[in-house]
Amino acid sequence: MTRPRLGVAILTMGNRPAEVRDLLDSVAKQDTQPARIVVVGNGTPLPPFEATITPVELPENLGVTGGRNAALKHLLAHDDIDVVIDLDDDGLLTDPDVFTRIQDHFKDDPRLGIVSFRIADETGHTQRRHVPRLRAGDPLRGGPVTTFLGGGHALSTAMLEQIGGWPDEFFFTHEETDLAWRALDTNWKILYAPELLLQHPRTSPARHAVYYRMTARNRVWLARRHLPLPLIPLYLGAWVLLTLARTRSLAGLRAWAGGFLEGTRTPCGERRPIRWGTVWRMTRMGRPPIL
């Protein structure tokens, strides 16, 4: 297999111009250059960029899912892209060989659909939520996983053509799991490759005002869309208990409960339950789809 051609997508709301500039500079320093770079302004105008960068200004904020789908539309309009790399706009590539390593991974395995980066702050610390498996004690242990990190990852365009793009309805949270389950159910592989580092400030997802509501709503939508019927109450019940144990904010719990009810009452898109064979495969990989 020839070395795959890369496209880069960066999504911004216009509130991090310095960080976007630094990220683009780190992309320019890669020893393998992408064929195309798209920067999407999610409901915001964009500053001028070099001629090698395609700016896409959306008239409104379409969320992470809508913004990434807009980037995909522009990247996949050309037949010279084999792998799409999504990078958070406040991330930074500190090593010059990240893109070369991505090419190596996809070149070596034609059924590789998704590669997840390791995310660490400027001190080298990786938050537990940034390790895409249940046993998160060692963030440097890579291997096959059942989900991936939204902040830094690479997607096979062949896979995307088969399973589709991001779930527009989700807007924000759990969109990676939705895409990952669809990939696994069509026999694509997901790899966590900790040598691919994206430096990213240490943050909490709860900093977003809509976090609790959308987390609950999208969790219910995810189950309704993709789980076999007997697993839906097990999955949602487990996450209700985990949320009650972990959440210290009464206002957050109220917002979460409202989002949970919204998820049960509102359309979630087409239902395509994963196969029981996929459930067993995920279980053998250490993360059955009830957690």
BALOBA-1460 file (C-alpha; in Angstrom, 3 decimals):
// residues 291
<rec num="1" residu="m" x="0.000" y="0.000" z="0.000"/>
<rec num="2" residu="t" x="1.254" y="3.492" z="-0.844"/>
<rec num="3" residu="r" x="1.616" y="6.044" z="1.908"/>
<rec num="4" residu="p" x="-1.786" y="7.566" z="2.655"/>
<rec num="5" residu="r" x="-2.423" y="11.196" z="1.803"/>
<rec num="6" residu="l" x="-3.435" y="13.358" z="4.758"/>
<rec num="7" residu="g" x="-5.982" y="16.105" z="5.290"/>
<rec num="8" residu="v" x="-6.178" y="18.228" z="8.442"/>
<rec num="9" residu="a" x="-9.348" y="19.713" z="9.936"/>
<rec num="10" residu="i" x="-9.366" y="22.359" z="12.678"/>
<rec num="11" residu="l" x="-12.590" y="23.684" z="14.177"/>
<rec num="12" residu="t" x="-12.695" y="27.024" z="16.004"/>
<rec num="13" residu="m" x="-15.274" y="29.369" z="17.519"/>
<rec num="14" residu="g" x="-12.988" y="32.368" z="16.997"/>
<rec num="15" residu="n" x="-12.045" y="32.769" z="20.666"/>
<rec num="16" residu="r" x="-8.526" y="31.294" z="20.400"/>
<rec num="17" residu="p" x="-6.761" y="33.094" z="17.542"/>
<rec num="18" residu="a" x="-3.281" y="32.808" z="19.093"/>
<rec num="19" residu="e" x="-3.725" y="29.099" z="19.809"/>
<rec num="20" residu="v" x="-4.952" y="28.428" z="16.271"/>
<rec num="21" residu="r" x="-1.919" y="30.220" z="14.882"/>
<rec num="22" residu="d" x="0.421" y="28.185" z="17.094"/>
<rec num="23" residu="l" x="-1.319" y="24.944" z="16.078"/>
<rec num="24" residu="l" x="-1.012" y="25.780" z="12.377"/>
<rec num="25" residu="d" x="2.667" y="26.579" z="12.885"/>
<rec num="26" residu="s" x="3.151" y="23.166" z="14.500"/>
<rec num="27" residu="v" x="1.409" y="21.543" z="11.522"/>
<rec num="28" residu="a" x="3.758" y="23.414" z="9.172"/>
<rec num="29" residu="k" x="6.748" y="21.958" z="11.070"/>
<rec num="30" residu="q" x="5.685" y="18.341" z="10.486"/>
<rec num="31" residu="d" x="8.160" y="16.347" z="8.423"/>
<rec num="32" residu="t" x="5.229" y="15.011" z="6.378"/>
<rec num="33" residu="q" x="2.971" y="17.741" z="5.078"/>
<rec num="34" residu="p" x="-0.788" y="17.231" z="4.585"/>
<rec num="35" residu="a" x="-2.274" y="17.507" z="1.126"/>
<rec num="36" residu="r" x="-4.994" y="19.832" z="2.423"/>
<rec num="37" residu="i" x="-5.771" y="21.864" z="5.564"/>
<rec num="38" residu="v" x="-9.257" y="23.157" z="6.390"/>
<rec num="39" residu="v" x="-10.052" y="25.591" z="9.210"/>
<rec num="40" residu="v" x="-13.751" y="25.880" z="10.022"/>
<rec num="41" residu="g" x="-15.094" y="28.998" z="11.729"/>
<rec num="42" residu="n" x="-18.079" y="27.644" z="13.654"/>
<rec num="43" residu="g" x="-20.399" y="30.648" z="13.514"/>
<rec num="44" residu="t" x="-17.486" y="33.062" z="13.421"/>
<rec num="45" residu="p" x="-15.414" y="34.910" z="10.792"/>
<rec num="46" residu="l" x="-11.839" y="33.769" z="10.270"/>
<rec num="47" residu="p" x="-8.636" y="35.780" z="9.885"/>
<rec num="48" residu="p" x="-6.613" y="35.597" z="6.668"/>
<rec num="49" residu="f" x="-4.568" y="32.418" z="6.254"/>
<rec num="50" residu="e" x="-1.856" y="31.233" z="3.910"/>
<rec num="51" residu="a" x="-2.962" y="30.078" z="0.466"/>
<rec num="52" residu="t" x="-2.367" y="26.459" z="1.523"/>
<rec num="53" residu="i" x="-5.190" y="26.675" z="4.096"/>
<rec num="54" residu="t" x="-8.872" y="26.573" z="3.144"/>
<rec num="55" residu="p" x="-11.075" y="28.716" z="5.424"/>
<rec num="56" residu="v" x="-14.721" y="27.689" z="5.843"/>
<rec num="57" residu="e" x="-16.978" y="30.168" z="7.662"/>
<rec num="58" residu="l" x="-20.289" y="28.770" z="8.914"/>
<rec num="59" residu="p" x="-23.106" y="31.277" z="9.473"/>
<rec num="60" residu="e" x="-24.012" y="29.659" z="12.816"/>
<rec num="61" residu="n" x="-22.432" y="27.413" z="15.409"/>
<rec num="62" residu="l" x="-23.272" y="23.836" z="14.349"/>
<rec num="63" residu="g" x="-21.466" y="22.259" z="17.279"/>
<rec num="64" residu="v" x="-18.545" y="19.882" z="17.142"/>
<rec num="65" residu="t" x="-20.444" y="17.441" z="14.949"/>
<rec num="66" residu="g" x="-21.761" y="19.944" z="12.421"/>
<rec num="67" residu="g" x="-18.446" y="21.763" z="12.224"/>
<rec num="68" residu="r" x="-16.487" y="18.578" z="11.651"/>
<rec num="69" residu="n" x="-18.951" y="17.429" z="9.020"/>
<rec num="70" residu="a" x="-18.461" y="20.749" z="7.242"/>
<rec num="71" residu="a" x="-14.709" y="20.149" z="7.256"/>
<rec num="72" residu="l" x="-15.219" y="16.609" z="5.952"/>
<rec num="73" residu="k" x="-17.376" y="17.915" z="3.118"/>
<rec num="74" residu="h" x="-14.555" y="20.123" z="1.909"/>
<rec num="75" residu="l" x="-11.792" y="17.561" z="2.425"/>
<rec num="76" residu="l" x="-13.651" y="14.642" z="0.858"/>
<rec num="77" residu="a" x="-14.671" y="16.718" z="-2.173"/>
<rec num="78" residu="h" x="-11.188" y="15.866" z="-3.453"/>
<rec num="79" residu="d" x="-9.915" y="12.379" z="-4.160"/>
<rec num="80" residu="d" x="-6.427" y="13.075" z="-2.814"/>
<rec num="81" residu="i" x="-7.221" y="12.457" z="0.872"/>
<rec num="82" residu="d" x="-6.958" y="9.007" z="2.480"/>
<rec num="83" residu="v" x="-6.864" y="10.028" z="6.146"/>
<rec num="84" residu="v" x="-8.506" y="12.990" z="7.913"/>
<rec num="85" residu="i" x="-6.782" y="14.342" z="11.037"/>
<rec num="86" residu="d" x="-8.947" y="16.333" z="13.480"/>
<rec num="87" residu="l" x="-7.126" y="18.611" z="15.928"/>
<rec num="88" residu="d" x="-8.528" y="20.737" z="18.764"/>
<rec num="89" residu="d" x="-7.903" y="24.423" z="18.123"/>
<rec num="90" residu="d" x="-6.084" y="24.825" z="21.475"/>
<rec num="91" residu="g" x="-3.873" y="21.778" z="20.892"/>
<rec num="92" residu="l" x="-0.245" y="21.716" z="19.803"/>
<rec num="93" residu="l" x="1.886" y="19.135" z="17.990"/>
<rec num="94" residu="t" x="5.182" y="19.126" z="19.874"/>
<rec num="95" residu="d" x="6.869" y="16.369" z="17.837"/>
<rec num="96" residu="p" x="7.680" y="16.810" z="14.133"/>
<rec num="97" residu="d" x="6.976" y="13.202" z="13.108"/>
<rec num="98" residu="v" x="3.325" y="12.811" z="14.204"/>
<rec num="99" residu="f" x="1.945" y="12.797" z="10.659"/>
<rec num="100" residu="t" x="4.648" y="10.405" z="9.442"/>
<rec num="101" residu="r" x="3.753" y="7.978" z="12.243"/>
<rec num="102" residu="i" x="0.059" y="8.261" z="11.309"/>
<rec num="103" residu="q" x="0.923" y="7.326" z="7.744"/>
<rec num="104" residu="d" x="2.872" y="4.314" z="9.017"/>
<rec num="105" residu="h" x="-0.092" y="3.062" z="11.055"/>
<rec num="106" residu="f" x="-2.586" y="3.298" z="8.209"/>
<rec num="107" residu="k" x="-0.148" y="1.957" z="5.627"/>
<rec num="108" residu="d" x="0.491" y="-1.162" z="7.702"/>
<rec num="109" residu="d" x="-3.175" y="-2.094" z="8.279"/>
<rec num="110" residu="p" x="-5.868" y="-1.589" z="5.615"/>
<rec num="111" residu="r" x="-8.643" y="-2.307" z="8.192"/>
<rec num="112" residu="l" x="-7.462" y="0.417" z="10.532"/>
<rec num="113" residu="g" x="-10.271" y="2.957" z="10.700"/>
<rec num="114" residu="i" x="-9.360" y="5.276" z="13.587"/>
<rec num="115" residu="v" x="-6.156" y="6.241" z="15.379"/>
<rec num="116" residu="s" x="-6.452" y="8.083" z="18.680"/>
<rec num="117" residu="f" x="-3.725" y="10.430" z="19.899"/>
<rec num="118" residu="r" x="-2.532" y="10.741" z="23.490"/>
<rec num="119" residu="i" x="-3.497" y="14.092" z="25.013"/>
<rec num="120" residu="a" x="-1.289" y="15.600" z="27.716"/>
<rec num="121" residu="d" x="-0.863" y="19.052" z="29.230"/>
<rec num="122" residu="e" x="2.333" y="21.084" z="29.151"/>
<rec num="123" residu="t" x="3.683" y="19.124" z="32.168"/>
<rec num="124" residu="g" x="3.154" y="15.791" z="30.396"/>
<rec num="125" residu="h" x="0.142" y="14.806" z="32.537"/>
<rec num="126" residu="t" x="-2.719" y="12.930" z="30.859"/>
<rec num="127" residu="q" x="-6.123" y="13.226" z="32.520"/>
<rec num="128" residu="r" x="-7.960" y="9.992" z="33.196"/>
<rec num="129" residu="r" x="-10.787" y="10.988" z="30.835"/>
<rec num="130" residu="h" x="-8.220" y="11.231" z="28.041"/>
<rec num="131" residu="v" x="-7.319" y="7.542" z="28.143"/>
<rec num="132" residu="p" x="-9.799" y="5.717" z="25.870"/>
<rec num="133" residu="r" x="-10.187" y="2.547" z="27.937"/>
<rec num="134" residu="l" x="-11.374" y="1.558" z="31.414"/>
<rec num="135" residu="r" x="-7.922" y="0.726" z="32.793"/>
<rec num="136" residu="a" x="-6.469" y="4.203" z="32.584"/>
<rec num="137" residu="g" x="-3.572" y="3.934" z="35.008"/>
<rec num="138" residu="d" x="-0.899" y="3.933" z="32.305"/>
<rec num="139" residu="p" x="-1.623" y="6.434" z="29.508"/>
<rec num="140" residu="l" x="1.480" y="5.244" z="27.648"/>
<rec num="141" residu="r" x="0.038" y="1.764" z="27.058"/>
<rec num="142" residu="g" x="-1.411" y="1.698" z="23.563"/>
<rec num="143" residu="g" x="-3.339" y="-0.881" z="21.629"/>
<rec num="144" residu="p" x="-6.827" y="-1.680" z="20.323"/>
<rec num="145" residu="v" x="-9.666" y="0.260" z="21.980"/>
<rec num="146" residu="t" x="-13.407" y="0.737" z="21.551"/>
<rec num="147" residu="t" x="-13.506" y="4.545" z="21.420"/>
<rec num="148" residu="f" x="-11.157" y="7.467" z="20.789"/>
<rec num="149" residu="l" x="-10.347" y="11.040" z="21.787"/>
<rec num="150" residu="g" x="-12.112" y="13.895" z="20.036"/>
<rec num="151" residu="g" x="-9.267" y="16.346" z="20.577"/>
<rec num="152" residu="g" x="-6.775" y="14.521" z="18.398"/>
<rec num="153" residu="h" x="-7.422" y="11.599" z="16.079"/>
<rec num="154" residu="a" x="-7.124" y="10.350" z="12.509"/>
<rec num="155" residu="l" x="-9.937" y="8.788" z="10.452"/>
<rec num="156" residu="s" x="-9.755" y="6.611" z="7.366"/>
<rec num="157" residu="t" x="-11.742" y="8.151" z="4.522"/>
<rec num="158" residu="a" x="-12.584" y="4.637" z="3.286"/>
<rec num="159" residu="m" x="-14.188" y="3.991" z="6.651"/>
<rec num="160" residu="l" x="-16.071" y="7.296" z="6.581"/>
<rec num="161" residu="e" x="-17.423" y="6.529" z="3.131"/>
<rec num="162" residu="q" x="-18.804" y="3.258" z="4.488"/>
<rec num="163" residu="i" x="-20.243" y="4.341" z="7.865"/>
<rec num="164" residu="g" x="-20.939" y="8.048" z="7.328"/>
<rec num="165" residu="g" x="-19.703" y="11.079" z="9.222"/>
<rec num="166" residu="w" x="-20.420" y="12.632" z="12.605"/>
<rec num="167" residu="p" x="-23.945" y="12.495" z="14.100"/>
<rec num="168" residu="d" x="-25.195" y="16.038" z="13.468"/>
<rec num="169" residu="e" x="-27.917" y="15.740" z="16.122"/>
<rec num="170" residu="f" x="-25.400" y="15.310" z="18.962"/>
<rec num="171" residu="f" x="-23.836" y="18.800" z="18.638"/>
<rec num="172" residu="f" x="-21.366" y="18.095" z="21.479"/>
<rec num="173" residu="t" x="-20.419" y="15.046" z="23.676"/>
<rec num="174" residu="h" x="-20.413" y="11.316" z="22.891"/>
<rec num="175" residu="e" x="-20.079" y="11.910" z="19.156"/>
<rec num="176" residu="e" x="-16.812" y="9.938" z="19.181"/>
<rec num="177" residu="t" x="-18.497" y="6.909" z="20.763"/>
<rec num="178" residu="d" x="-21.292" y="7.004" z="18.197"/>
<rec num="179" residu="l" x="-18.786" y="6.980" z="15.341"/>
<rec num="180" residu="a" x="-16.604" y="4.375" z="17.064"/>
<rec num="181" residu="w" x="-19.469" y="1.905" z="17.558"/>
<rec num="182" residu="r" x="-20.455" y="2.238" z="13.898"/>
<rec num="183" residu="a" x="-16.841" y="1.610" z="12.887"/>
<rec num="184" residu="l" x="-16.471" y="-1.469" z="15.092"/>
<rec num="185" residu="d" x="-19.777" y="-2.878" z="13.857"/>
<rec num="186" residu="t" x="-18.454" y="-2.778" z="10.285"/>
<rec num="187" residu="n" x="-15.188" y="-4.494" z="11.289"/>
<rec num="188" residu="w" x="-12.917" y="-1.466" z="11.341"/>
<rec num="189" residu="k" x="-10.199" y="-1.249" z="14.006"/>
<rec num="190" residu="i" x="-9.543" y="1.551" z="16.491"/>
<rec num="191" residu="l" x="-6.003" y="2.067" z="17.787"/>
<rec num="192" residu="y" x="-4.846" y="4.157" z="20.734"/>
<rec num="193" residu="a" x="-1.318" y="5.280" z="19.784"/>
<rec num="194" residu="p" x="0.198" y="7.157" z="22.758"/>
<rec num="195" residu="e" x="3.336" y="8.053" z="20.811"/>
<rec num="196" residu="l" x="1.132" y="10.500" z="18.877"/>
<rec num="197" residu="l" x="1.058" y="13.397" z="21.322"/>
<rec num="198" residu="l" x="-1.234" y="16.402" z="21.229"/>
<rec num="199" residu="q" x="-0.324" y="18.915" z="23.927"/>
<rec num="200" residu="h" x="-3.521" y="20.402" z="25.323"/>
<rec num="201" residu="p" x="-4.310" y="22.568" z="28.376"/>
<rec num="202" residu="r" x="-5.770" y="20.682" z="31.323"/>
<rec num="203" residu="t" x="-9.527" y="21.344" z="31.279"/>
<rec num="204" residu="s" x="-12.861" y="20.002" z="32.481"/>
<rec num="205" residu="p" x="-15.704" y="19.303" z="30.020"/>
<rec num="206" residu="a" x="-18.070" y="20.761" z="32.627"/>
<rec num="207" residu="r" x="-16.712" y="24.220" z="31.734"/>
<rec num="208" residu="h" x="-19.298" y="24.242" z="28.933"/>
<rec num="209" residu="a" x="-22.710" y="25.461" z="30.155"/>
<rec num="210" residu="v" x="-24.569" y="22.767" z="28.230"/>
<rec num="211" residu="y" x="-22.310" y="19.908" z="29.320"/>
<rec num="212" residu="y" x="-24.588" y="18.127" z="31.804"/>
<rec num="213" residu="r" x="-27.723" y="18.314" z="29.666"/>
<rec num="214" residu="m" x="-26.078" y="17.221" z="26.436"/>
<rec num="215" residu="t" x="-24.053" y="14.500" z="28.140"/>
<rec num="216" residu="a" x="-27.244" y="12.886" z="29.440"/>
<rec num="217" residu="r" x="-29.323" y="13.469" z="26.304"/>
<rec num="218" residu="n" x="-26.650" y="12.119" z="23.979"/>
<rec num="219" residu="r" x="-25.988" y="9.118" z="26.230"/>
<rec num="220" residu="v" x="-29.641" y="8.127" z="25.873"/>
<rec num="221" residu="w" x="-29.569" y="8.802" z="22.129"/>
<rec num="222" residu="l" x="-26.440" y="6.667" z="21.782"/>
<rec num="223" residu="a" x="-28.169" y="3.731" z="23.481"/>
<rec num="224" residu="r" x="-31.363" y="4.162" z="21.470"/>
<rec num="225" residu="r" x="-29.455" y="4.369" z="18.190"/>
<rec num="226" residu="h" x="-26.981" y="1.536" z="18.607"/>
<rec num="227" residu="l" x="-27.533" y="-0.919" z="21.460"/>
<rec num="228" residu="p" x="-29.477" y="-4.183" z="21.246"/>
<rec num="229" residu="l" x="-32.682" y="-3.756" z="23.256"/>
<rec num="230" residu="p" x="-31.648" y="-5.918" z="26.260"/>
<rec num="231" residu="l" x="-28.523" y="-3.785" z="26.792"/>
<rec num="232" residu="i" x="-30.232" y="-0.376" z="26.810"/>
<rec num="233" residu="p" x="-31.472" y="-0.496" z="30.453"/>
<rec num="234" residu="l" x="-28.146" y="-1.976" z="31.616"/>
<rec num="235" residu="y" x="-26.129" y="0.745" z="29.891"/>
<rec num="236" residu="l" x="-28.304" y="3.644" z="31.007"/>
<rec num="237" residu="g" x="-28.736" y="2.244" z="34.527"/>
<rec num="238" residu="a" x="-24.970" y="1.947" z="34.959"/>
<rec num="239" residu="w" x="-24.460" y="5.557" z="33.865"/>
<rec num="240" residu="v" x="-27.232" y="6.849" z="36.127"/>
<rec num="241" residu="l" x="-25.447" y="5.268" z="39.104"/>
<rec num="242" residu="l" x="-22.037" y="6.546" z="38.009"/>
<rec num="243" residu="t" x="-23.395" y="10.066" z="37.517"/>
<rec num="244" residu="l" x="-25.031" y="10.103" z="40.951"/>
<rec num="245" residu="a" x="-21.759" y="8.940" z="42.513"/>
<rec num="246" residu="r" x="-19.522" y="11.399" z="40.673"/>
<rec num="247" residu="t" x="-21.517" y="14.627" z="40.357"/>
<rec num="248" residu="r" x="-21.178" y="17.057" z="43.255"/>
<rec num="249" residu="s" x="-23.248" y="19.866" z="41.750"/>
<rec num="250" residu="l" x="-26.993" y="19.873" z="42.468"/>
<rec num="251" residu="a" x="-27.549" y="22.216" z="39.522"/>
<rec num="252" residu="g" x="-25.521" y="19.848" z="37.359"/>
<rec num="253" residu="l" x="-27.634" y="16.882" z="38.452"/>
<rec num="254" residu="r" x="-30.838" y="18.764" z="37.642"/>
<rec num="255" residu="a" x="-29.502" y="19.635" z="34.178"/>
<rec num="256" residu="w" x="-28.403" y="16.013" z="33.691"/>
<rec num="257" residu="a" x="-31.861" y="14.709" z="34.652"/>
<rec num="258" residu="g" x="-33.481" y="17.141" z="32.221"/>
<rec num="259" residu="g" x="-31.171" y="15.993" z="29.453"/>
<rec num="260" residu="f" x="-31.894" y="12.341" z="30.238"/>
<rec num="261" residu="l" x="-35.630" y="12.935" z="29.867"/>
<rec num="262" residu="e" x="-35.025" y="14.901" z="26.679"/>
<rec num="263" residu="g" x="-33.089" y="11.956" z="25.303"/>
<rec num="264" residu="t" x="-36.000" y="9.597" z="25.901"/>
<rec num="265" residu="r" x="-38.582" y="11.896" z="24.313"/>
<rec num="266" residu="t" x="-36.878" y="13.396" z="21.263"/>
<rec num="267" residu="p" x="-35.853" y="11.903" z="17.893"/>
<rec num="268" residu="c" x="-32.312" y="10.540" z="17.900"/>
<rec num="269" residu="g" x="-31.826" y="9.617" z="14.249"/>
<rec num="270" residu="e" x="-31.968" y="6.234" z="12.582"/>
<rec num="271" residu="r" x="-31.725" y="3.175" z="14.828"/>
<rec num="272" residu="r" x="-28.992" y="0.752" z="13.725"/>
<rec num="273" residu="p" x="-28.243" y="-1.635" z="16.618"/>
<rec num="274" residu="i" x="-24.789" y="-3.152" z="16.656"/>
<rec num="275" residu="r" x="-24.480" y="-6.910" z="16.194"/>
<rec num="276" residu="w" x="-24.075" y="-9.244" z="19.151"/>
<rec num="277" residu="g" x="-20.760" y="-10.245" z="17.609"/>
<rec num="278" residu="t" x="-19.640" y="-6.630" z="17.998"/>
<rec num="279" residu="v" x="-20.796" y="-6.634" z="21.626"/>
<rec num="280" residu="w" x="-18.659" y="-9.714" z="22.273"/>
<rec num="281" residu="r" x="-15.696" y="-8.200" z="20.442"/>
<rec num="282" residu="m" x="-15.911" y="-5.051" z="22.582"/>
<rec num="283" residu="t" x="-16.198" y="-7.169" z="25.724"/>
<rec num="284" residu="r" x="-13.052" y="-9.123" z="24.817"/>
<rec num="285" residu="m" x="-11.278" y="-5.791" z="24.286"/>
<rec num="286" residu="g" x="-12.073" y="-4.840" z="27.877"/>
<rec num="287" residu="r" x="-15.014" y="-2.487" z="27.464"/>
<rec num="288" residu="p" x="-18.441" y="-4.083" z="27.017"/>
<rec num="289" residu="p" x="-21.051" y="-1.541" z="25.792"/>
<rec num="290" residu="i" x="-22.691" y="-1.197" z="29.201"/>
<rec num="291" residu="l" x="-19.969" y="1.117" z="30.597"/>
